[in-house]
Structure formats: C-alpha cells, structure tokens
Amino acid sequence: MKKVLIVTYYWPPAGGPGVQRWLKFVKYLEDFGVKPIVYIPENPNYPLLDASFESEVPDNLEILKQPIFEPYKLASFLSKKDTKTISSGIIQQKNKQGFIQKLMLYIRGNFFIPDARKYWVKPSVKFLKSYLKSSNIDTIITTGPPHSLHLIGFHLKEQLSVRWIADFRDPWTQIGYHKELKLTKSSAAKHIQLEKEVLQQADQIITTSFTTKAEFQQKTTTPIEVITNGFDAEPKNVDLDEKFTISHIGSLLSGRNPEVLWKVLAEICKENKQFKADFRLQLYGAVSNEVIESITSNGLEEELDLGGYISHKDALSVQHKTQLLLLIEINSEETRGIIAGKLFEYLIAKRPILAIGPAKWDVSKIITETKSGESFLYEDSKKLKKYILNSYQKYQENQLISNSVNIQNYHRKNLTEKLAKLIKH
C-alpha cells in the first residue's frame, strides 16, 4: 500500500472548518490503497476547540508530533481578546482598531512571514528528514493555511527529492485578510517571493476553488487540481424550525457584513407584521461587533439569536432544521475563489441556500449547478427581497424545500478517491 506523509497544523481537538478537510481525507484514504501518516504540532494554540472531532480519528492512524513555539501565546499577554480574534481571522475595520490591535497586526504581518507558525519549519524539517529516510515514504503533502507549513515541504523536497503535493485550502497573497496586515513593501515582496517558490517547486498543487487555480496558473506551470471541500453526513429526517429561521453557521468577519440583507429584512418586518412575528435570524460562531451593530441599527435586535460557537455535531443539526441557510462572503475580487466548507454541508442538509457574495463567485457556480438555492450580489436588494418573500410564502404553505441535484460529487469519499489518484500518480 502506498504511504503518504501529511503535514497539517489543524487536527482534533481543533474546531472550525480547517481541521475537517484532512480529517475526512484520512478517514477514507485506505479505501483507495493509500496509507496516511499524519504529522502535527504537539502543543498547538488553536483559536477554536471541538472535542467531537476526536472520535473521527481512525484508531490505527500513525500520528507524529513535535513541539511548536507559538508567538500567539506570548501575544495574549498584550490582549487575550485581540489575539484570539486575529488568530481566527477576524480583523476589525481600520477606523475601529485600537492601538493594541494595530500594533499586533503590524507585528503579525512584518515579523512573522509567512505567518506566526514559521518557527515550526526548521525543527520539523530536521525531524521529518530523519523519519522519511527510515520509513520508505516518498510522497509528502503539506496543507495551508498556515502557509508556513508549505516551507516544510519546500525544504524536504530540496533536501530529499521526495514528491511534494501542496494543498491550498485558502489562497496565500490573495487571501481576504492579507491586505489588512499592514505590510511594508519589503514584507509584501517577501510573501510574494515565498509563494512563488512554493508554487514553482511543488510537484503538484491542489486548490479548493476554480478561481484560485486560475490565479495560480498565472504564476506557475506546476500541475494544479481542484479538489473542493465536501460533506460526510447523510440527510436527516428532522422537524423543521417552527419559526421562519434564516441561519448562518461559522464566522462572520467585519468584511462579511451584508448590510443589504439587514436592510431588506428590516424593510419586510416593517411592511409585514406576520413576517416579523415568524422571523428569526440565527447566527452561530464568532460574529464581529460591526456585524452585530449593523443588525441592531436596522432594528432587528428582537429577531436576532446569537448562538456562539457550537460543535460540528450541533451545527449539522441546525443546518437540517433551519428554513433558509445563509452563506456570506466578503464583497471583493480577492474572495471570488473562497468556497466555505459549510456550503457542502448545506447541500446535504437539503435546505435552500441564500448566498451573498462577489461577482463571479465560485460558490454561485456550485449553487447553480446543484440547484440548491440562490446567490446574490451585494447590490441585488430587489432580487434579494423577492427571494426572501417567495421563500416565506413557501414556508407558510409548508413547501419550502431544496430540490438539489448532483451533490454526491461533493461527498468526502468521492473527493478522497480523486486525491488518492493524485498521490499514486
């Protein structure tokens, strides 16, 4: 059986979407003739924890661990709150950033290139170089963010001539928060240079979106394959919420603030008393203060439920019960290639999706292909209002359903088969 070493930072008990991709791949790889060995940090500083993922780790999986130095632990002495939000990717608007957050962003962007896990690179290369020599493994996979892990692959490839696959769960220099890091010209150039070296030296690149693939093809001739995230659950027969719930599961960053939606909902509540009585807006996960302030300023505080972070198991339950599933992305060209992992779990929940994001968004393509909902631009207030009112009417008639098609293409097992073929290539 073909062996492969997977280098990842996020692993149970880490919470959030970053851990799920490779946890699910590892679950199915042996079904396709590939034996995974996973290398993770011994003492990571995860911004989110979800112990429920630990039960999904295969019993026979070989896991290697080495200590990591985490600057975020030191940064927490300045501000625990700012450290946690920045490490989670939540960055406040510039005019609302305090001195401490501005300082931390400057330090994060210019002193820790490509990211704060850079100090794990050198000891990991030393440890894995010895391990690979003695274990008959000739293929490694690195997955980022954090993109510093790709430097582990870069140096192992350089020193051992192993076959190296670089998996980009998110872009590098095109990721949404990159331009918020207060980079100097030299720091920005360093990021670009490191990204170029990784893209050029890897034997195979994997992206999770079509846009990221197209962007990388402008920078390298290395083969690139799109393997999206997916779902691993099955549809559940559950009782739907009695209220007309619109639910979002996951982080709502400051940039992900669809004021057009809050205004439309406020407008409908004002015009239709029955809608106001039936409607609930449910937000689960980290929500920035700007988003909450925007919702309340539109008079929706009575209709708002903030559920906080919930386990993956509970998130699946919410997705299956809600009337409409909400998916939001930052309105910028840089985020066209961001496909949130929750999209695929939304598909299997068989609830209609209401998505708001940038023009030419990859998510819109998938929603259209699967007939799983509707996607709107930030300026589509009239179309958005019409969709919500139509959905509400169907809810009143007990006819609000999703007749999605071709979603099995996004099952984690089918996606793992695609990955296994690349590994054995």
VMD Tcl script that draws the C-alpha trace (Angstrom):
set ca {
  {0.00 0.00 0.00}
  {1.27 3.46 -0.93}
  {2.34 5.55 2.08}
  {1.96 9.32 2.29}
  {3.01 11.79 4.98}
  {0.51 14.60 5.64}
  {1.81 17.74 7.35}
  {-1.02 19.73 8.91}
  {-1.37 22.26 11.72}
  {-5.09 21.79 12.38}
  {-6.10 18.46 13.86}
  {-8.55 17.36 16.59}
  {-9.30 18.77 19.11}
  {-9.11 21.88 16.89}
  {-12.51 23.22 15.90}
  {-13.66 25.06 12.80}
  {-13.54 24.14 9.11}
  {-9.74 23.94 8.78}
  {-9.48 20.62 10.61}
  {-12.21 18.81 8.69}
  {-10.65 18.59 5.22}
  {-7.74 16.33 6.11}
  {-9.50 14.52 8.93}
  {-12.03 13.33 6.32}
  {-9.38 12.52 3.69}
  {-7.51 10.41 6.25}
  {-10.76 8.60 7.11}
  {-11.14 7.30 3.53}
  {-7.63 7.11 2.03}
  {-7.00 3.46 2.91}
  {-10.16 2.52 0.97}
  {-8.23 3.63 -2.12}
  {-4.89 1.98 -1.40}
  {-3.11 4.84 0.38}
  {-1.86 4.63 3.99}
  {-1.67 8.09 5.61}
  {0.75 9.13 8.34}
  {-0.09 12.49 9.92}
  {2.41 15.00 11.34}
  {1.01 17.65 13.71}
  {2.26 20.05 16.41}
  {2.47 18.64 19.94}
  {1.33 21.80 21.75}
  {-0.70 23.93 19.30}
  {-2.57 27.10 20.19}
  {-5.91 26.55 18.47}
  {-8.35 29.51 18.48}
  {-11.30 27.09 18.47}
  {-11.73 23.67 20.08}
  {-14.21 20.93 19.23}
  {-13.64 17.67 21.09}
  {-16.32 15.92 18.98}
  {-13.84 15.58 16.10}
  {-11.54 13.34 18.17}
  {-13.91 10.39 17.79}
  {-13.41 10.54 14.00}
  {-9.65 9.93 14.09}
  {-9.02 6.34 12.86}
  {-7.76 4.05 15.65}
  {-4.90 2.64 13.57}
  {-3.64 6.03 12.32}
  {0.04 6.75 12.89}
  {0.41 10.31 14.22}
  {3.76 12.06 14.61}
  {4.11 15.09 16.89}
  {6.80 17.65 17.55}
  {6.73 20.75 19.81}
  {5.91 24.13 18.30}
  {6.71 27.63 19.52}
  {3.53 29.71 19.38}
  {4.00 33.53 19.42}
  {0.24 33.92 19.89}
  {0.67 32.61 23.44}
  {3.05 35.50 24.17}
  {0.84 37.99 22.34}
  {-2.07 37.10 24.61}
  {-0.31 38.95 27.43}
  {-0.99 42.17 25.46}
  {-4.64 41.33 24.79}
  {-6.26 37.91 25.00}
  {-9.31 39.14 23.09}
  {-7.35 40.70 20.19}
  {-5.03 37.68 20.00}
  {-7.95 35.27 19.70}
  {-9.81 37.33 17.11}
  {-6.73 37.96 14.94}
  {-5.68 34.29 15.06}
  {-9.25 33.44 13.99}
  {-9.01 35.84 11.03}
  {-11.41 38.42 12.47}
  {-9.98 41.88 11.83}
  {-11.94 44.99 12.70}
  {-12.39 47.87 10.27}
  {-9.43 50.27 10.31}
  {-11.36 53.14 11.87}
  {-12.37 50.89 14.79}
  {-8.97 49.33 15.51}
  {-7.36 50.25 18.80}
  {-3.63 50.84 19.22}
  {-3.00 47.30 20.52}
  {-4.74 45.65 17.56}
  {-2.92 47.89 15.05}
  {0.38 47.02 16.71}
  {-0.40 43.29 16.72}
  {-1.39 43.35 13.05}
  {1.83 45.16 12.12}
  {3.93 42.66 14.09}
  {1.99 39.68 12.69}
  {2.40 40.91 9.10}
  {6.03 42.03 9.16}
  {7.82 39.97 11.81}
  {6.16 36.61 11.18}
  {6.48 35.84 7.48}
  {4.60 33.99 6.15}
  {2.76 33.54 9.48}
  {3.19 33.02 13.20}
  {3.87 29.27 12.85}
  {7.16 29.89 10.99}
  {9.21 28.65 13.96}
  {7.92 25.12 13.43}
  {9.56 24.89 10.00}
  {13.21 24.28 10.90}
  {12.67 21.68 13.69}
  {10.05 19.90 11.57}
  {12.37 19.62 8.59}
  {15.08 18.18 10.82}
  {12.74 15.64 12.42}
  {10.95 14.60 9.23}
  {14.12 14.33 7.20}
  {15.30 11.58 9.53}
  {11.86 9.94 9.69}
  {11.35 9.86 5.92}
  {14.75 8.30 5.32}
  {13.92 5.38 7.62}
  {10.25 4.83 6.74}
  {10.19 4.25 2.97}
  {7.87 7.23 2.30}
  {8.49 9.11 -0.94}
  {5.43 11.39 -1.04}
  {4.50 14.23 1.32}
  {1.54 16.60 1.44}
  {1.52 19.98 3.15}
  {-1.73 21.85 3.73}
  {-2.14 25.54 4.49}
  {-3.03 27.92 5.97}
  {-0.86 28.32 7.88}
  {1.22 28.60 4.71}
  {4.47 28.26 6.66}
  {3.80 24.52 6.50}
  {4.46 24.64 2.77}
  {8.01 25.73 3.61}
  {8.43 22.38 5.39}
  {7.53 20.68 2.13}
  {9.80 23.03 0.18}
  {12.88 22.16 2.25}
  {12.16 18.42 2.39}
  {11.75 18.38 -1.38}
  {15.03 20.30 -1.72}
  {16.98 18.00 0.59}
  {15.45 14.56 -0.10}
  {13.90 14.83 -3.59}
  {10.61 13.47 -2.27}
  {7.43 14.03 -4.27}
  {5.63 17.02 -2.75}
  {1.94 17.94 -3.06}
  {0.97 21.41 -1.75}
  {-2.69 21.74 -0.74}
  {-4.07 25.29 -0.55}
  {-7.28 25.35 1.48}
  {-7.17 29.14 1.01}
  {-5.08 31.41 -1.24}
  {-1.82 32.91 0.08}
  {-1.25 36.51 -1.01}
  {-4.82 36.72 -2.33}
  {-6.48 35.67 0.93}
  {-9.02 38.22 2.16}
  {-7.17 39.43 5.28}
  {-3.71 39.62 3.68}
  {-4.04 43.30 2.77}
  {-5.12 44.08 6.35}
  {-1.76 43.03 7.82}
  {-0.13 46.49 7.48}
  {2.70 45.06 5.38}
  {5.75 47.12 4.46}
  {6.86 46.97 0.81}
  {9.68 44.58 1.67}
  {7.36 42.31 3.67}
  {4.81 42.21 0.87}
  {7.59 41.33 -1.57}
  {8.80 38.55 0.73}
  {5.33 36.98 0.80}
  {5.16 37.09 -2.99}
  {8.60 35.54 -3.31}
  {7.84 32.69 -0.88}
  {4.53 31.98 -2.60}
  {6.30 31.87 -5.98}
  {8.97 29.47 -4.70}
  {6.37 27.10 -3.25}
  {4.24 27.15 -6.40}
  {7.26 26.53 -8.62}
  {8.91 23.78 -6.56}
  {5.90 21.65 -5.65}
  {5.27 18.63 -7.89}
  {1.52 19.01 -7.64}
  {-0.75 21.76 -6.33}
  {-4.28 21.26 -5.04}
  {-6.73 24.13 -4.60}
  {-10.24 24.15 -3.19}
  {-11.61 26.55 -5.80}
  {-11.55 27.18 -9.53}
  {-10.63 30.85 -9.14}
  {-7.57 30.04 -7.01}
  {-6.49 27.51 -9.64}
  {-6.78 30.16 -12.37}
  {-4.82 32.69 -10.27}
  {-2.05 30.16 -9.58}
  {-1.85 29.19 -13.27}
  {-0.69 32.78 -13.92}
  {2.22 32.18 -11.51}
  {3.41 28.62 -12.19}
  {3.48 25.77 -14.68}
  {3.14 23.18 -11.89}
  {0.08 20.92 -12.41}
  {-2.95 22.15 -10.45}
  {-6.02 20.13 -9.49}
  {-9.20 21.40 -7.87}
  {-10.45 19.19 -5.04}
  {-13.12 21.10 -3.18}
  {-14.19 20.52 0.38}
  {-17.27 18.38 0.83}
  {-19.74 16.71 3.15}
  {-19.56 13.48 5.09}
  {-23.02 13.37 6.63}
  {-26.25 11.90 5.36}
  {-29.61 13.66 5.10}
  {-31.58 13.57 8.35}
  {-35.33 13.47 8.79}
  {-35.85 16.13 11.42}
  {-38.61 18.52 12.32}
  {-38.01 21.93 10.81}
  {-37.98 25.07 12.94}
  {-41.47 26.38 13.60}
  {-40.25 29.93 13.01}
  {-39.08 31.24 9.64}
  {-35.40 30.91 10.53}
  {-32.53 32.21 8.46}
  {-29.35 30.72 9.91}
  {-25.63 31.29 9.40}
  {-23.12 28.84 10.86}
  {-19.49 30.00 11.07}
  {-17.51 33.19 11.47}
  {-18.98 36.49 10.30}
  {-16.00 38.79 9.96}
  {-16.21 42.57 9.75}
  {-15.86 42.45 5.96}
  {-18.62 39.84 5.74}
  {-21.34 42.27 6.71}
  {-24.19 42.21 4.14}
  {-25.93 45.42 5.12}
  {-28.17 44.96 2.09}
  {-29.63 41.85 3.76}
  {-30.22 43.53 7.12}
  {-31.94 46.46 5.37}
  {-34.15 44.18 3.28}
  {-35.13 42.12 6.33}
  {-35.89 45.28 8.30}
  {-37.97 46.59 5.41}
  {-40.01 43.36 5.22}
  {-40.50 43.33 9.01}
  {-41.82 46.88 8.84}
  {-44.19 46.10 5.97}
  {-45.40 42.68 7.14}
  {-46.30 42.18 10.82}
  {-46.83 38.43 10.36}
  {-43.35 38.06 8.84}
  {-41.90 39.96 11.81}
  {-43.66 37.61 14.22}
  {-42.47 34.48 12.39}
  {-38.90 35.53 11.54}
  {-35.70 34.67 13.45}
  {-32.13 35.46 12.37}
  {-29.78 32.84 13.88}
  {-26.00 33.42 13.87}
  {-23.74 30.66 15.22}
  {-19.98 31.12 15.60}
  {-17.74 34.15 16.02}
  {-19.57 37.32 14.97}
  {-17.75 40.67 14.82}
  {-19.08 43.68 16.72}
  {-19.54 45.58 13.45}
  {-21.95 42.93 12.16}
  {-23.98 42.96 15.39}
  {-24.08 46.76 15.42}
  {-25.24 46.80 11.79}
  {-28.05 44.34 12.53}
  {-29.25 46.21 15.61}
  {-29.02 49.60 13.88}
  {-31.54 48.24 11.37}
  {-33.91 47.43 14.21}
  {-33.53 43.65 14.10}
  {-32.28 43.10 17.66}
  {-35.57 41.42 18.68}
  {-35.29 38.95 15.81}
  {-31.60 38.15 16.38}
  {-30.34 34.99 18.13}
  {-26.58 34.76 18.77}
  {-25.77 31.12 19.40}
  {-21.98 31.40 19.81}
  {-19.63 28.61 18.73}
  {-21.32 25.21 18.58}
  {-19.85 21.75 17.98}
  {-19.81 20.31 14.48}
  {-22.46 17.81 15.51}
  {-24.75 20.60 16.72}
  {-24.00 22.63 13.58}
  {-25.24 19.76 11.41}
  {-28.43 19.63 13.45}
  {-29.04 23.37 12.99}
  {-28.42 23.09 9.25}
  {-31.04 20.37 8.86}
  {-33.70 22.22 10.92}
  {-33.43 25.76 9.63}
  {-35.75 27.16 6.99}
  {-33.10 29.07 5.00}
  {-29.33 28.65 5.16}
  {-27.26 31.82 4.90}
  {-23.84 31.98 3.23}
  {-21.88 35.25 3.14}
  {-18.56 36.23 1.58}
  {-16.61 39.49 1.52}
  {-17.52 41.65 -1.46}
  {-14.16 41.85 -3.23}
  {-12.42 40.41 -6.24}
  {-9.92 38.63 -3.96}
  {-12.66 36.48 -2.42}
  {-14.18 35.12 -5.64}
  {-12.34 31.85 -5.06}
  {-13.37 31.35 -1.44}
  {-15.73 28.39 -1.13}
  {-16.66 28.00 2.52}
  {-16.61 24.38 3.66}
  {-20.07 24.83 5.12}
  {-21.51 25.15 1.60}
  {-21.19 21.40 1.08}
  {-22.81 20.54 4.39}
  {-25.56 22.98 3.46}
  {-26.06 20.86 0.31}
  {-26.61 17.63 2.22}
  {-28.92 19.39 4.69}
  {-31.34 19.81 1.77}
  {-32.40 23.29 2.91}
  {-32.49 26.21 0.44}
  {-29.35 28.36 0.41}
  {-29.35 32.15 0.37}
  {-25.84 33.27 -0.61}
  {-24.47 36.82 -0.88}
  {-21.02 37.45 -2.28}
  {-18.83 38.97 -5.00}
  {-19.35 38.87 -8.75}
  {-18.09 35.69 -10.49}
  {-18.03 33.87 -7.15}
  {-17.22 30.15 -7.35}
  {-19.98 29.46 -4.83}
  {-22.56 30.85 -7.28}
  {-21.39 28.32 -9.85}
  {-21.88 25.39 -7.47}
  {-25.26 26.62 -6.23}
  {-26.45 26.99 -9.85}
  {-25.12 23.56 -10.88}
  {-26.74 21.82 -7.90}
  {-29.97 23.87 -7.97}
  {-29.62 24.29 -4.22}
  {-30.65 27.93 -3.75}
  {-29.91 31.43 -4.99}
  {-26.81 33.64 -4.97}
  {-26.94 37.43 -4.90}
  {-24.59 40.37 -5.31}
  {-24.36 42.99 -2.57}
  {-26.33 45.44 -4.73}
  {-29.18 42.99 -5.51}
  {-31.63 44.36 -2.94}
  {-34.77 43.96 -5.10}
  {-33.93 40.39 -6.16}
  {-32.99 39.53 -2.57}
  {-36.26 40.87 -1.20}
  {-38.24 38.93 -3.81}
  {-36.42 35.68 -2.95}
  {-36.98 36.08 0.78}
  {-40.68 36.87 0.29}
  {-41.10 33.88 -2.05}
  {-39.33 31.66 0.47}
  {-41.54 32.98 3.26}
  {-44.67 32.24 1.23}
  {-43.49 28.66 0.63}
  {-42.72 28.37 4.35}
  {-46.30 29.39 5.15}
  {-47.53 26.71 2.73}
  {-45.10 24.06 4.10}
  {-43.50 23.92 0.66}
  {-40.05 25.40 1.39}
  {-37.66 22.67 0.26}
  {-34.45 22.24 -1.74}
  {-34.56 20.03 -4.82}
  {-30.78 19.94 -5.19}
  {-29.12 17.64 -7.74}
  {-25.67 16.09 -8.38}
  {-24.48 16.69 -4.82}
  {-22.81 13.26 -4.47}
  {-19.85 14.68 -6.43}
  {-19.02 16.51 -3.21}
  {-19.15 13.54 -0.83}
  {-15.86 13.29 1.08}
  {-15.32 9.68 -0.05}
  {-15.65 10.57 -3.74}
  {-13.30 13.52 -3.26}
  {-10.79 11.26 -1.46}
  {-10.78 8.89 -4.44}
  {-9.71 11.84 -6.59}
  {-6.95 12.67 -4.10}
  {-5.72 9.07 -3.98}
  {-5.27 9.06 -7.76}
  {-3.05 12.14 -7.48}
  {-0.99 10.55 -4.69}
  {-0.44 7.35 -6.67}
  {0.28 9.21 -9.93}
}
mol new
graphics top color blue
foreach p $ca { graphics top sphere $p radius 0.5 }
foreach p [lrange $ca 0 end-1] q [lrange $ca 1 end] { graphics top cylinder $p $q radius 0.2 }
display resetview
